[in-house]
């Protein structure tokens, strides 16, 4: 089944930044569905101008209105998705896309004997509407709602307003990879002072398992949790996070504050997620989701040990490759044959580039590599390897754009390609004086692929060199890696104003 990334790349021309925002939203919108007791559908505008659903989520707190998959269905002018919801379920979506405001259906729709309310929430990034959330749920009955339902719906409306303002989901750091508790695990609503307004029965039970014996009432949650934690530093962190989330400070949440925390109390371990509620940049309180993970944490210890083993393997591979590189470098320096020394120097550089990727993986919690960090560390290595021939220090090599993060199976061959191309420019791209010589590594990335451009202001490609049928080992390696390992393409052309050489390496991500 196609992923959201695949569908966005297929139907839209959204930027990588917009795509990442929608990915974060879909990662968090189960909370919206549960708090709203409603289904949510994510609609984007196709290149043809039509609206199409690319994702949906069903609530855990109510029966779904869409038992059949709605992904891929288009919305016609009347708002008919031709789905189970019937005509008009998608009607407000087009209006929300145009107005940039939350739009409600003019009248309730009828699904059998069940009246249905529909609203459309525009998703805004940098002041522009990039998608629309269509919410469809059972209309509220005549009986007054329970305290839990009222608290849920109030939080849901606040979060929908934040979606319109571009404030939800937050660009929060989750370096520990902690999961998100569901609303049903435990829900606590806080006011601007951090005091409990409402706590669901499951939340009360989780706090009791931590060691609290009384009712929550209107107690300040930070003080309550601080008295139960085994680590006083965790208590300081909880207090800082809740104060920043609930307070009336304007502007974004400080990025260094962890909004997801795993806390160890005297009797239990809990997973805590803090969701600030803000309108117009002003704090309106917060929602705290809490889950007892005491048993889950015990089972996860085995997985943590496995991850540590994988990182240790990458670390040892890196060490072994660096040892091989050092031996080759030593042999090259002792060789009296210039051709042999040059060949060994190239081998040193190629082994070092592979070792650098393994070094990055040894410090990562997943199999992904930050290409920007790799390039920044790779360039000095290339210059150092070439330095014995003289003059490399006069060449300025810099990164002119963001390359981003790639899976290890793509990053490994791409780093080797970049090393070959940059080294080739350093060695053969400039005249002897090298005055003002420079090489720029730039990146342009969208949902479909990554284009890396290496541009120098040197002498250009030598006469008689055909990149399509390379004779040199370096160009043959580049051609093979790009076509076979990356499934991409490479293009050589003159640089800007006819000076130097520009090499474009395109890597498909879709």
C-alpha positions, -999 to +999 in steps of 0.1 A: +000+000+000+013+035-009+026+056+020+016+092+026+050+103+012+043+083-020+008+098-024+019+134-019+047+129-044+022+114-069-006+139-066+011+172-056+041+194-061+045+203-024+079+213-010+098+190+013+090+213+042+053+211+036+055+173+031+073+170+065+046+191+082+019+168+068+039+138+079+041+152+115+003+160+114-006+125+104+017+111+130-002+130+157-038+131+144-049+100+162-052+123+192-074+146+173-097+118+162-100+103+197-107+137+213-133+146+187-150+112+186-148+116+148-131+104+116-105+127+099-096+127+062-066+146+048-073+162+014-047+178-008-051+196-041-039+177-071-019+193-099-052+191-119-069+213-093-091+186-078-091+176-041-081+140-032-080+122+001-044+109+008-049+097+045-076+089+070-078+081+107-106+065+126-113+072+163-107+047+191-134+065+212-164+061+188-176+040+158-162+050+125-184+065+098-161+052+071-156+015+074-142+015+038-109+031+028-114+067+015-077+072+005-075+080-032-111+092-035-117+126-051-141+153-040-163+167-068-179+201-069-208+190-048-185+176-021-194+140-029-166+116-021-187+087-035-180+069-003-201+056+026-206+091+040-228+100+010-231+134-008-220+165+010-195+149+035-166+166+017-185+198+009-167+222+032-132+211+021-131+233-010-144+263+010-118+259+037-091+256+011-101+290-003-110+309+028-082+295+051-108+293+080-126+264+096-157+258+076-188+238+087-213+220+065-245+240+060-267+212+073-262+179+090-260+149+068-278+116+075-260+083+076-289+059+081-305+070+113-274+088+125-270+125+120-235+135+110-217+168+115-189+178+091-162+205+094-131+213+073-100+225+090-073+241+067-037+231+073-016+262+071+022+265+066+039+299+064+005+315+058-006+293+029-032+265+029-015+233+018-042+207+028-075+204+045-086+181+073-122+169+069-138+159+102-170+138+102-186+126+134-219+119+150-239+150+159-242+158+195-273+145+212-298+163+233-285+149+266-257+169+283-223+154+276-203+137+303-173+155+319-149+133+299-167+141+266-167+178+274-130+178+282-121+158+251-141+180+227-128+213+243-092+201+237-101+189+202-114+224+192-083+240+206-060+217+186-080+223+154-076+261+159-038+255+163-038+235+130-052+266+112-026+288+129+002+264+119+010+257+156+001+220+156+018+197+153+048+211+171+083+206+156+094+189+187+126+169+192+121+132+201+157+120+203+147+091+225+121+079+200+093+077+226+058+068+215+027+088+221+002+077+247-034+076+234-062+097+250-077+065+263-045+056+282-049+086+304-061+122+298-054+152+321-065+188+312-046+216+329-053+253+332-028+282+326-015+277+362-008+240+356-036+229+379-058+199+370-091+208+355-101+173+346-085+138+348-099+107+332-103+076+353-074+059+335-052+089+343-061+088+379-053+051+380-019+057+365-011+084+390-022+061+418+002+034+406+030+059+408+023+063+445-003+091+449-030+081+473-055+111+472-078+125+445-062+148+420-087+177+426-072+210+415-036+201+425-007+215+405+004+185+384+041+194+384+042+194+422+023+162+424+046+143+400+078+159+414+070+143+448+067+109+433+098+107+410+129+088+420+152+112+401+151+149+413+165+160+379+134+145+362+113+165+386+130+198+375+124+189+339+087+181+344+082+214+362+099+234+334+079+217+306+045+221+323+052+257+332+062+265+296+033+245+281+006+260+303+018+296+307+010+327+287+044+332+272+041+342+235+061+325+208+070+289+202+079+263+228+116+262+235+130+234+213+152+221+241+123+212+263+113+175+261+075+173+256+077+134+258+092+119+289+096+085+304+095+089+342+104+064+369+084+067+401+088+047+432+063+021+421+058+024+384+072+039+351+050+061+331+052+077+296+042+114+297+032+135+267+025+172+271+005+190+244+004+228+248-029+245+240-022+279+224-043+305+205-026+334+188+007+324+205-008+328+240-009+298+263-044+284+272-033+255+293-022+220+282-033+185+277-012+157+294-014+122+281-001+095+306+004+058+302+017+032+326+046+015+308+060-005+337+056-039+320+063-026+285+096-011+297+108-045+310+101-061+276+118-033+258+151-039+276+158-068+252+152-045+221+175-018+236+202-044+240+198-054+203+200-018+191+232-012+212+247-043+196+240-030+161+255+003+169+286-015+183+289-034+151+290-002+131+316+012+155+338-018+151+335-018+113+345+019+114+375+011+135+386-018+112+382+004+081+402+032+097+429+007+104+429-005+068+431+032+057+460+039+080+479+009+066+473+019+030+484+055+038+516+042+054+523+019+024+516+048+000+542+070+018+568+043+016+563+036-021+589+049-046+565+044-075+543+076-081+516+056-098+514+031-069+514+059-043+485+076-062+465+044-065+470+037-028+460+073-020+427+068-039+421+036-020+426+055+013+401+081+004+375+055-007+379+034+024+377+066+046+345+077+031+329+043+038+343+044+074+327+079+079+292+066+071+297+037+096+308+062+122+276+082+117+255+050+120+273+040+152+260+071+169+224+069+154+194+052+169+182+043+135+197+033+101+197+069+087+226+092+079+227+130+080+244+138+047+252+174+056+273+163+086+290+136+064+299+161+037+312+186+062+335+160+076+344+144+043+358+175+026+388+180+050+396+143+046+397+146+008+420+177+010+442+160+035+447+129+013+455+151-017+477+175+002+510+157-004+507+167-041+506+203-031+482+232-033+449+216-022+447+240+007+442+268-018+409+253-030+378+263-010+352+236-008+319+245+009+283+232+011+258+255-004+225+238+004+207+212+026+210+175+016+190+162+045+188+127+059+188+095+039+186+058+047+219+040+051+214+019+019+212+052-001+236+072+019+265+048+016+268+048-023+259+085-025+287+095-002+311+074-023+299+092-054+303+126-038+338+117-027+348+106-062+334+137-079+348+162-054+382+145-054+382+145-092+376+183-092+403+189-066+429+169-086+421+177-122+397+207-122+421+236-117+452+252-133+485+252-114+480+286-097+445+278-083+438+314-074+402+319-064+395+281-069+363+269-053+340+239-052+304+242-041+282+212-030+245+221-032+213+201-026+177+205-038+152+182-023+115+176-026+091+147-020+102+129-052+139+130-050+172+147-041+195+165-066+231+171-055+250+196-076+288+198-074+301+229-092+337+241-096+351+272-113+381+253-128+392+244-163+362+222-172+362+187-186+393+178-206+389+173-243+382+137-253+366+128-220+331+112-225+313+109-192+288+085-208+316+061-216+342+068-189+377+054-192+390+063-157+383+041-127+368+069-107+342+078-133+334+042-138+328+038-101+305+069-101+285+056-131+280+022-116+270+035-082+245+060-095+228+036-119+229+004-100+229+013-063+210+046-063+187+040-093+194+076-103+212+095-130+242+118-134+247+147-157+279+166-166+277+201-180+298+233-182+296+255-151+279+289-148+291+314-175+309+285-192+335+283-164+344+250-147+322+219-145+288+212-129+278+177-120+242+168-111+235+136-093+197+128-090+186+102-065+149+092-066+132+090-031+097+080-044 
